[in-house]
Amino acid sequence: MNIKLTEILGVFGFVLALVTFILTRIERRKKLSIDLYCQSLEELDKDNEFNSDENGMKESRVIVLDIINQGAKTIAIDKNSIIILLNGHKIQYELDWIGKQKFENPINPGQSYRFGVLLDAAIGISKIENRDKGRYKIRAELKDIDNKKYTSKKNFLLLLEVDEITRI
């Protein structure tokens, strides 16, 4: 059994090339981060493009959907597939979403976009009767133009007592 040094180095080179290929494929995949939180309309609308001052809605609470492309590839989002699920009811990406005018497709690596929907409107769509009390699971989902589905990885809970969203 005479094993030559060149044979050992050849096997080592093959293993190294295989590991490099696998790590490169993992690093270059599409990766989208979706986060949910609540904030006031005044904080979300710093440029006052929604006239929150004139409409007297400055103090209104907004459910904010933050989409961040953390991958190395550009992702084109299907705008009609953006959904927030609250209490089992879908809140579709419609005309009353705040911030959708600034949304540019596709989302480049490292780029992020924020959308918002008024908390009161979301509660009305979700048919939540007792607004003063309750804890409701909330999550977001969307699809890209290749029909790949992205969902919020963390579990979120909407606490109506304090109008906040927490991770569970």
C-alpha positions in Angstrom: 0.0 0.0 0.0 2.0 2.8 -1.3 -0.1 6.0 -1.2 1.6 8.8 -3.0 1.5 12.4 -1.7 -0.1 13.5 -5.0 -3.0 11.2 -4.5 -3.7 12.6 -1.0 -3.4 16.1 -2.3 -5.7 15.3 -5.2 -8.4 14.0 -2.8 -7.9 17.0 -0.5 -8.2 19.4 -3.5 -11.5 17.7 -4.6 -13.0 18.0 -1.1 -11.9 21.7 -0.8 -13.5 22.5 -4.2 -16.7 20.7 -3.3 -16.9 22.6 0.1 -16.2 25.9 -1.7 -19.0 25.3 -4.3 -21.5 24.4 -1.6 -20.7 27.5 0.5 -20.9 29.7 -2.6 -24.3 28.4 -3.5 -25.6 28.9 0.1 -24.2 32.5 0.2 -25.7 33.6 -3.1 -29.2 32.4 -2.5 -32.2 34.7 -2.2 -32.8 35.8 1.4 -35.5 38.2 2.4 -36.1 39.3 6.0 -39.6 40.4 7.0 -40.2 42.3 10.3 -43.4 43.6 11.9 -43.8 46.3 14.5 -46.1 49.2 15.5 -45.2 52.9 15.4 -47.1 56.2 15.2 -47.9 57.6 11.8 -45.9 60.7 12.6 -42.7 58.6 12.9 -43.4 56.6 9.7 -44.4 59.7 7.7 -41.4 62.0 8.3 -41.7 63.6 4.9 -45.5 64.3 5.5 -46.4 62.8 2.2 -49.6 61.4 3.6 -50.7 64.8 5.2 -51.0 63.2 8.6 -50.9 66.7 10.2 -53.8 68.1 8.1 -55.9 65.0 8.5 -55.5 64.9 12.3 -54.0 61.4 12.1 -50.6 62.3 13.5 -51.0 60.1 16.6 -52.6 57.1 14.8 -50.8 53.8 15.3 -49.6 51.9 12.2 -48.6 48.3 11.7 -45.3 48.5 9.8 -44.0 45.8 7.5 -40.3 46.0 7.0 -38.9 44.1 4.0 -35.1 43.7 3.8 -33.1 41.9 1.0 -30.3 40.2 2.9 -29.2 38.0 0.1 -26.8 38.5 -2.8 -29.4 38.5 -5.5 -32.0 41.0 -6.6 -35.5 40.0 -5.8 -38.6 41.2 -7.7 -41.6 41.2 -5.5 -45.2 40.5 -6.7 -46.9 43.5 -5.1 -50.3 41.8 -5.1 -49.0 38.9 -2.9 -48.0 41.1 0.0 -50.3 40.1 2.9 -50.4 40.7 6.7 -52.3 37.9 8.5 -54.0 39.2 11.7 -56.4 36.9 13.6 -56.6 34.6 10.6 -57.8 37.3 8.3 -55.8 38.6 5.3 -55.0 42.3 5.0 -54.1 42.6 1.3 -51.7 45.1 -0.2 -54.3 47.6 -1.3 -54.7 51.4 -2.0 -54.8 52.4 1.7 -51.3 51.0 2.5 -48.9 53.7 3.6 -45.6 54.0 1.8 -46.4 51.9 -1.3 -45.7 54.9 -3.5 -42.0 54.7 -2.7 -41.8 51.0 -3.4 -39.5 50.2 -6.4 -39.3 46.7 -7.8 -36.9 44.9 -7.8 -35.3 45.1 -4.3 -31.5 45.1 -4.6 -29.2 43.4 -2.1 -29.1 45.4 1.1 -32.1 47.5 0.2 -35.2 47.7 2.4 -38.7 49.0 2.1 -41.3 49.8 4.8 -45.1 49.7 4.4 -47.8 50.5 6.9 -51.4 49.9 7.4 -53.4 51.8 10.0 -54.0 49.7 13.1 -57.6 50.7 13.4 -58.2 49.7 9.7 -56.4 46.3 10.3 -58.6 45.6 13.4 -61.7 46.4 11.4 -60.8 44.1 8.5 -59.9 41.3 11.0 -63.3 41.5 12.7 -61.8 42.0 16.2 -64.7 43.0 18.4 -63.1 43.9 21.8 -60.3 46.3 20.9 -59.3 47.0 24.5 -58.2 43.5 25.3 -56.6 40.7 23.3 -53.5 39.1 22.0 -53.5 38.1 18.4 -50.9 36.3 16.3 -49.8 38.4 13.4 -47.4 37.5 10.5 -46.6 38.6 7.0 -46.1 36.8 3.7 -45.2 37.7 0.2 -44.1 36.1 -3.1 -41.5 37.0 -5.7 -42.3 36.9 -9.4 -40.9 33.3 -9.5 -43.7 32.4 -7.0 -41.3 31.7 -4.2 -43.0 32.4 -0.9 -41.4 34.4 1.9 -42.9 34.6 5.4 -41.9 36.3 8.6 -39.6 33.8 10.3 -40.3 35.0 13.8 -43.7 34.7 15.5 -45.3 38.0 16.4 -48.1 38.8 18.8 -50.2 42.0 18.6 -51.0 43.3 22.1 -54.1 45.4 21.7 -53.9 46.7 25.3 -50.8 48.7 24.4 -51.0 48.7 20.6 -47.6 47.0 20.2 -46.2 44.0 18.4 -43.8 41.7 20.2 -41.9 38.6 19.2 -42.9 35.4 20.8 
